[in-house]
Amino acid sequence: MNEPWFVWAVIGIACIGMEMLTPGFVMFFFGMGALATALVSLIPGVNSVLWLQILFFVGFSLIALIFLRKHFARIFAGSVFDSSKVASEEAGAGEIVEVTEIVGPQREGRIRFRGTTWRAKTTGVDIAAGSHARIVSLQGMVYKIEPESDSPVKDKE
């Protein structure tokens, strides 16, 4: 199909799909502009004037980008890849864990937390396997821990 509305719709869907592959949350709004242009292209007279369709595309895209980007960015902001957005209770800060493999400041070891083992480093001294430690923070996929006095292990599952 070489109908202008169909071409603009395909461009719009492709731009929205490409948003998954590109950082910055911009392609989505070009996709919205293309979809809006597809709707306008259904109007008789507009579907035969390419420069007018391009003008609508640029206008709709810029309006969407300028006025909607901040609103949509708040809605779609996630914490999957940005550990700074993970709440401290989700990261387990303050939880007591069991050290399963010796952990040190320069040496990654493993801890048992929430039913599985995780990579960990200490904030100071080495902690031997079988000891207990307290989670300080989560940095990426590595827990920072500190030695804990003899307390029972609380393992949330």
N, C-alpha and C positions, 0 to 999 in steps of 0.2 A: 504494500500500500504506500503510495506516494502522496497521500493527503497530508497537508501541512500540520493539521492537528495531531495526526498519528506520529509524525516525525518528532514534533515537539514533546509529545507524551513519552516517547522512547528516550529522548535526550533527558527529560526530567527524571525518569525512573533510573536511568544509567547514572546520573549525577548523584541521586540519593543513595544508590548502591555503592558508588565510589567513595562516599563519605566514610564507609566502614574501613577503607584502606588508607585514607589520608588524615593526618592530624589537623587540628585547627577549627573544625566545625564550620566550614565555609561552603563546601560543595553542596550541602543539603539545601542551602538557600538558592543556589543556582538551579537546583532541581525544582524547587518550589516555583521559581520564576519561569522555568520551562513549562511546568504543568499549567501555570496560570496562562501562559502564552498559548498553550494547546487549547484551552477553553476559549480564549479570545479569537483564535483562528477558526472557530466554528461559525463566527459571524460572517455573513456574506460580504464580500468586498475586502475584508482583512485577509482572507485566506489566499488571495492572489497577489498581495503586495509584500514581498519579502522584507524590504527595508522597514516597513511598519511593524512586522512581526519581530524583527531584531530589536527595534526600539522598545516594544512592549517587554521583550525578554530582559533587556538591560534595565529598564525601569522597574519591573517587578522584582528582579533579583536584588537590585540595590535597596529598594524599599524594604524587602524582607530581611536583607542582611543588616541594614542599619537599625531597624526598629524591632526586629524579633530575635536577633542573635543572642543578646544578653539574657532575654527571658528564656529561650530554649536551652542555652548553655547551663542555666541553673537547674532546669528540669532534668537534663541528661547528664549532669555531672555525676561521676561515679567514683567509687573507691577501689575498683578492682585492680588497677595498675598503679594507683597512687596511695602508698601506705600512709602518707601524712594525713589523709582524709579518713583513715580507719579510726573509729572511736577507741579510746583507751580500754574500755571494757571488752570490746571485740578483740583487741590485741592481747588481752589477758594481763594487763599491767597489774601488779600486786599479787597475782596468783602464785601459789607454792607448787613447784613441780619437782619431779625426780630426775636427777641427772643419770642418764644411761650410758654415757660415754664421756670420758674426761673432757672438760671444757676449760679453755683459757682465753686470755685476751688476744693472743696471737694464734690460737688453735681452736678451730671449730670442733665442737663435739655435738652430742645429741641430748635432748631432754624428752621426757614423756609428758605430753600435754593434750588433753581432750581426746584421749583414746588412741593417739598415734605418737610417733617420735618426730621431732623437729630439729633443725640445725640451730645451734646456739653458740654464743661467745659470751665471755664475762666482761664486766666493767672493770675488773681489777685482777684478783688472784685466780689461780687455777682452782677448779672445783672437781673433786674426784667422783668417779662413777659410784652410784648408790647413795650419794648425798642429796640433800634437798636444797633448792634454790628458789629465789623469788624473781619473777619476770619484771624487768624494768621497762622494756619497750620492744616493739617489733620494727625492725629496719629492713625493708624489703621482705625477704622470706627467712631472715635470721633473727632469732630472739636474742636480746641482750638480757643477761641475767646477773644476779649478784648472790653471794652466799647467804644462806638462811640458817638460823639457829634450829635446833632439833624441834621441828614442828611436824605434825602429821601431814602427809601428802594429800592435797585435795585435787583430784583429777576429774575435771568436768568432761562429760561425754555427750 
